[in-house]
Amino acid sequence: MNFGKVIDIFTKNQSIWIYGIQMTLLLAFVGTLIGLVIGLLLGCIRAIKVEPRDSVILKIFKKCGHYFVNIYVWLFRGTPMMVQAVFFYYLLKPILDWDVVTAGITIVSINTGAYMAEIIRSGIQAVDNGQIEGARSIGMTSPQTMFSIVLPQAIKNSFPAIGNEFIVNIKDSSMLNVIGLVELFFQTRSVAGSNMLFAETYFITAVIYLILTSVTTLLLGWVERRMNLPKTTGPSSSTIPNMNREVSGNE
């Protein structure tokens, strides 16, 4: 491989690489964010327990919710994103008349949501039941307990796995080139097809992906360390109940 040609290819096609990077980051960031929202909703539904004191209607409602989430997770975790992209894009194109960017973000989001649902569910289950019982004992309702006590800790416990999904989406966005979405891999194919220097061109792309994922890993690690810092402001810990005991949770 000629590294002189690598530099020459990159110099001549900087604008193409930059556009591809921007689109890749857009897909990964927005898709992960929307996927997290979907995962929070589905994870909460899946974590809801069917209790003996529930009415028959409520039991049916909860079980239907569990079945829906199970099927959603099974379907989108069990099929490749590339297949999902082709299927949903061409299936809904006549109905929605959507562009490839909207379709790409939607596909990344619903795919990520299936993984996020499992991540959030495991994070919720990692929260100590004693904290939930303590919240109930001071008069908090189930929604208050979930949103004020459980979910904040579940997200914190699951943050490494959530960050990993973002990194995965940076790489997996390359699969969306099958529907003609102009992201980093699509741009690479265009450049390589014009200069016929495949090794040199794809080497540039590999280095770019490596830089993107490495920088993202460093930033996520910094955020994770900040999240684990003890609070230095607010009421003294001696004046409020200890409702934030650290619990480790894995996917």
Protein Blocks (a to p, Z undefined) as FASTA:
>chain_A
ZZklmmmmmmmmmmmmmmmmmmmmmmmmmmmmmmmmmmmmmmmmmmpccdfkbcfklmmm
mmmmmmmmmmmmmmmmmpcfklmmmmmmmmmmmmnopafklmmmmmmmmmmmmmmmmmmm
mmmmmpcfklmmmmmmnopafklmmmmmmmmmmmmmmmmmmmmmmmmmmmmmmmmmmnop
acfklmmmmmmmmnopmklmmmmmmmmmmmmmmmmmmmmmmmmmmmmpccfedjdfklpc
cfkbccdddZZ
